[in-house]
Amino acid sequence: MNSKFIIRDFLSTDIQQINKIWQETGLCNTERGDDEVVIEKTLKTGGKFFVLENIGNNKIIGTSWITTDNRRLYLHHFGIKPEYQKKGLGMMLAKASLEYAKKTKMQIKLEVHKNNAGAIELYKKIGFKYLGDYKVFIIRDV
């Protein structure tokens, strides 16, 4: 099955399909402000954005967005369309993301919702460790 899928870099023409995936998986909402302009900005500062594509129908089915503060990497918007989950494709995309992290020689960090058991299981399998009882805070409208 995995031979029908490729991992490639983000193209600006992908944004419409990506937004659909993010909405289906709960990875995005208007409050977050994650759009093509923000993606391009992070790519110019050392980030990476992978898309997982079904080459049989040229549809994007997964995303992995990696940003950096030049000290460590941050994994954002890692997700697979629901109908493609639990088929090994998340692992395929995760491994590509970790390969990129290895090339940069930086740590990689992520946040995951406490109720997202499938994602937590995947992240643990690929080597992520729980940091403890950290609370995450944000100011969205600075």
N, C-alpha and C positions, 0 to 999 in steps of 0.2 A: 504493500500500500504506500509506503513512504517514497517510493520511486516516482509517484505522481505529484510530488510536492517539492518545491524549491524554496530556499531561503535566499532573499536578495535584499539589496538596499532600497530604502524608501525613494519613491519618485513623487514629485508634486502632483502628478495625475492620480495618485493613489488615495488622496485625502477623502474623497467621498465614500469609498469602500471602507476605509479605516474608521471614519466616523460612525458608520453603521455597526461595525464590529464593537467599537467602544460602547455604543448605546446598548447593544444586545447583551454585553457582558458586564455592564455597570461600571466600566472603567472611565467614563467621561460624563460630564454634565457641564452646563454653561458656566457654573461658578468656577470651574477649574481653569478656564481660559486656554485650553490646549487646542491650538489650531495650527495651520500650516506655517504661519509666520513664526510662532514659537518653536515649532519643530526645526525649521530652517536655521533659526538663531542658535539653537543648541548644537546643531550639526557643525556650524561654523566655529564653535568653541570647543570642539573635540568630542562631541557626542556621536552616537551611532543609532540608527533606526533600522531594524530588520523587519521585513514582512515575510510571512509564510504564505506562499501562493500555491493554489491547486492549478497545476499546468494543464490539466485536462479541460478546464473551463476558464482559465485566466482570472480566477476569483481569489482575492486575498482572504485568508481564513484565520490569520493570526498576526500579532504584532509584539515587538519587543523594542522598547525605546530606552536607550541608555544615555544618560547625561553625566556631566562631570563638573566638579568644582576644582579640578586639577589636583586634588588630593585623594579623592576616591570617586568611584563611579556609582550611579544610582539607577536602578532598574525600575522603569515606570511602564504602565500600560502593557504589561505582559498578559496576553490573553489569547484564547483560541475560541472561534465561533462555537457555540454550544453543541451543534450537531457533529462537530469534529473532535470534541473532547473525548478523553479516555481511549485514544487510538495510538498513543505514543508520539503524537505530533508536538505536544507541549514539551516533552523531553528533547525532541529534536531541536526545537527553537531555543530551549534553555541551554543546551550544549553549545549552540552557535554563539549565544550571548556570553557564556563563560569563556569560550575561546577568544572572543574579543577582549574580555577583561584580562585574560592571561597575557595577551600581546601588549597591553598597556602597562602591565605590572602594577596595577592599582587594586585596592580593595573594591568590592562591589557590595552595595547595601540595597535593601528594598523594604517596602512597607506592604503588608498584606492584611486584609480585614480578618479579625479573629474568627469569624464564622466561615471563612473560605477554606474548608478542610482539604479539598482537592488540591488547591494551590499550595497550601502549607505542606502537604505531603510531598509534592513535587519539589518544592524548594529544599526541604530537608534531604531528599534523595540525592540532590545534586551538590549538597555540601553547605548550604546556608545554615547558620546557627542562630538560635533565638537569643536576642540581646538582653532579655529580662523584662521587667515590668516598666519599660519606658512609656511615657505618655507623649503623644505627638500633638503639637500645637501649631496653629497657623493663623496668619492675618491675611485674608484674601484681598481686602480693599485698602491697600496702603496708599 
